[in-house]
Amino acid sequence: MSRPDSGWTWLDAPGALHGEDASLLLARQAARLFATPDGEAVVQHLKALTLDRCLGPEAGDNALRHLEGQRHLVLHLMALAARGRAGA
């Protein structure tokens, strides 16, 4: 699948995939990465730092936003790996 030239193609790696093919490839790569014992340990560590953590009532707005951003990234990685395991 080709994409329209946005003027930013010089940032792309040579031979880089785009669109659905690239998305599925990345999902499968994430699934393989996090299926290893080392990958599972990394996911557990990231979950402990983000999803399993709560801030107290004295936490400021910046700290809350920062933690939510971290949680979003961890959940994105987990969803990407799940999509790769499902093959879609």
C-alpha positions as MATLAB code, in Angstrom:
seq = 'MSRPDSGWTWLDAPGALHGEDASLLLARQAARLFATPDGEAVVQHLKALTLDRCLGPEAGDNALRHLEGQRHLVLHLMALAARGRAGA';
ca = [
       0.000    0.000    0.000;
       1.479    3.338   -0.937;
       0.924    6.541    0.910;
       0.844   10.039   -0.454;
       4.100   11.977   -0.373;
       3.859   14.242    2.650;
       7.226   15.874    2.134;
       8.662   13.982    5.119;
       9.713   10.803    3.322;
      13.388   11.629    3.879;
      12.805   10.583    7.525;
      11.804    7.072    6.494;
      14.315    4.262    6.632;
      15.130    2.853    3.187;
      12.625    0.136    2.319;
      10.381    0.990    5.287;
       6.892   -0.462    5.223;
       3.867    1.760    5.633;
       0.227    1.322    6.454;
      -1.386   -1.961    7.378;
       1.636   -4.112    6.499;
       3.900   -2.113    8.807;
       1.339   -2.131   11.605;
       0.905   -5.909   11.482;
       4.659   -6.481   11.252;
       5.273   -4.276   14.294;
       2.502   -6.031   16.244;
       4.009   -9.440   15.471;
       7.473   -8.225   16.452;
       6.132   -6.934   19.777;
       4.355  -10.245   20.389;
       7.572  -12.199   19.788;
       9.615   -9.821   21.938;
       7.301   -9.914   24.934;
       6.722  -13.690   24.643;
      10.285  -14.399   25.764;
      11.086  -14.814   29.465;
      13.108  -11.590   29.347;
      10.272   -9.771   27.590;
       7.760  -11.002   30.158;
      10.041   -9.737   32.944;
      10.248   -6.318   31.284;
       6.456   -6.119   30.940;
       6.000   -7.076   34.588;
       8.486   -4.393   35.608;
       6.746   -1.748   33.484;
       3.362   -2.750   34.907;
       4.696   -2.494   38.464;
       6.054    0.991   37.774;
       2.896    2.264   36.125;
      -0.331    0.260   36.227;
       0.135   -1.150   39.730;
       1.092    2.218   41.202;
      -1.091    4.989   42.512;
      -0.233    8.478   43.629;
      -1.521    9.981   46.837;
      -3.875   12.923   47.193;
      -0.937   15.303   47.512;
       0.283   14.498   43.973;
       0.343   17.510   41.727;
      -1.185   17.854   38.297;
       2.167   17.370   36.566;
       2.895   14.126   38.430;
      -0.564   12.759   37.611;
      -0.229   13.639   33.944;
       3.234   12.122   33.782;
       2.079    8.838   35.316;
      -0.931    8.692   32.998;
       1.381    9.156   30.019;
       3.545    6.297   31.244;
       0.484    4.104   31.755;
      -0.713    4.887   28.252;
       2.629    3.832   26.784;
       2.698    0.537   28.711;
      -0.897   -0.251   27.741;
      -0.102    0.607   24.112;
       2.817   -1.850   24.110;
       0.672   -4.549   25.716;
      -2.129   -3.993   23.189;
       0.356   -4.075   20.319;
       1.723   -7.421   21.510;
      -1.807   -8.796   21.982;
      -2.714   -7.758   18.427;
       0.436   -9.492   17.162;
      -0.439  -12.702   19.020;
      -3.922  -12.610   17.500;
      -2.417  -12.133   14.047;
      -4.596   -9.163   13.156;
];
